[in-house]
Amino acid sequence: MKKRVIGIISLIFLMVLVTGCGKVNITINNDKDDNKVVEKKNSTKEYSLKGLHITMADDLVESSAVNYTSYLQGQNYSFASIKESFEDYKAAQLEIDENSSVVDYMKFITKVNQLNSNVIEKNGLVYITYTKNINDNDYFYMAFAYKSNDSFWLVNLFCFEKDKAKYEPIFMDWAKSVYFE
């Protein structure tokens, strides 16, 4: 019995190390003939963030970061959004206004931030991808552009670059869930 308990604990510990995706919910079926360890995916939650709604993993914690409208931080990925009103662009006399498309906005963002990225239009989304080194850590970013009634929104989802393959499809799903009040 003691070996069995140690084996189950070792398996749980190994699953946490291998998955590396925040919390892992484990269910153990204690039927004598059919002992199983089942991994369940992280549950999701709809976040309401100053007019933007997005459904993502429920393990993100609201935080603050300079220059962002909202910022949520997870163990292996994060979310940041910037709301830029049409009025602000008009006041600054920039080339973007309420008549500009989301693609125009994203091209403008790419240019002013000197990002060497192509604007991608796929599955109803407009976005760019890029990498950035911060404090000797390489990060992979997916920046999505949206247009609401009074503003453009830039939503950044990011993770460690080494986890790009794992999180890129997840970020796409999260980005598809965005809507505005």
N, C-alpha and C positions, 0 to 999 in steps of 0.2 A: 504493500500500500504506500509506504514512504517513497519508494522509487517512482511509483506512478504519479504522485503529487509533484515530486521534483521534476519529472518529465514534462508534466503539463505546465508548470511554472517556467521551465526552460523554453518550451515551445512558445509561450506567450511573450517572453522576453525577446526571443528571436524574431517573432512577427513584428514587434514594435521597432526593433532595430532595422529590419529589412524594409518595412513600409515607409518609415520616416515621414508620414503625412499627417502629422498632428496626432490627435487622439484616435485610438482604435478601440471599437466596442467589441468585446469578446463574449460569446455565449457558449457555455459548456453544457452539453446534454449528458446528464448523469445516468442514463439508461445503462444497465450492467452489460448488455450485449452489444451496445452500439455507442461507445464513447466517441464524441466528435468535438472538435474545436472549430467553430465557424467564425470567420471574420466578416463583420458587417461594415459597409462603407460609411464614411462620415455622413451624418445627417445634414440637411441644408436648412437655411433660414433666410427669410426675406429681410433685408436691411433697408430701412427708410432713412435716407441721409440728405437732409436739406433739400427735398424735392426730387431726388433721384432714388429710385427703388431698384435693388438688385438682389437676386437669390444666389447665395454662395454657401460654402461650408459654414457650419455653425460655430466653428472654433476661432473665428476672428474677433479681436478685441478692439473697440474704438480707442483711438489715440489721437494725438494732435501732431501736426507737422507744419512747419512754416510754409506758406504759399499754397496750401491745399485747402479745398473746401471741406473735404472729409478724408479721413485716413483710418484704415483698419489694418491691424497687424496680426499675422498668424505666425506659427513657428517656422513654416517653410515657404510661405507666400504672403503677399500683402496686396492691399488695394489702396489706391489714392485717386481722388477726383478733384478736378478744377472746374468751376463754373465761371464762364466768362460771358458777361451780359453783352447784348448787342449795343446797349447804351455806352458801355465802357469802350468798345471798339470805335463807336461813332465819335465819342469825345476825344479819343486819341488820334483820330483821323487816320486810321489804319485801313488797309485795303480790304478788310473783311467787314461785312455788315449783315443785317438780317436777311438780305437777298442772296447771300453767299450759300453755296451748298456745303454739305458736310465734307465732301472731297476737297473743295476749295479751302475750307478751314484746316483740314489735316495737312494739306500741302503748305499752307502758311506756317503752321506749327512746326513742321519738319524743317522749313527754311530758316525760321528765326532761331531755332534751337540747334541749327547746324548738324542735323542728324542725317546720316547717309543711309536713308531708308526710302523704299518705294511705298507709295500709298497703295494698299490692297483693298479691293472691294470683293467680298466673298460672303455668301450666305446672308445677305442683307446687312452686313457689317462693313464699316470703313475703319481700317486700322493700319498700324505700322508695327514692326518688330525691331528691336535693337538690343544691344548689350551695353553694359556700362560697368566699369570697375570703380568700386567705392570701398575705401579702406582695405585694399588688397583682396576684396571679394568680387567675383564676377557675377553680375546679375543679368537675367534675361527679362525683357519687358515686352508686353503687348499693350500698346496704347490705342484705345478705341475712341472714335469721335462720334458725338451725338448732337442733335439739335432739338431744343425744346421750344416752348412758346416765346421765351424772352432771352435765350442764351445758347451758346455752344457749351458743350461739356467734353472734357477730356478725361477718360478713365484709364488709369494705368493699373495693370495687374502684373505682378513680378515675383520672381523666384530666383534661387541660385541657378546660374547658367547650366550647371551639371544636371539639373532637374528639368530642363526645358522639355524634353520628349514626354515626360510624365505629365507636366502641367499645361502645356500648350492646348491640348484638346479640352481640358477642364476649363481653362480661361475662356475659350471660345463659347462653351456652354453658358458660363456665367454671363458673358457679354451679351448673349442673346436674350437674357432675362431682363435686361434694363428697360425701365419705363419711367415716365415723369408724371408728376401731379398736374 
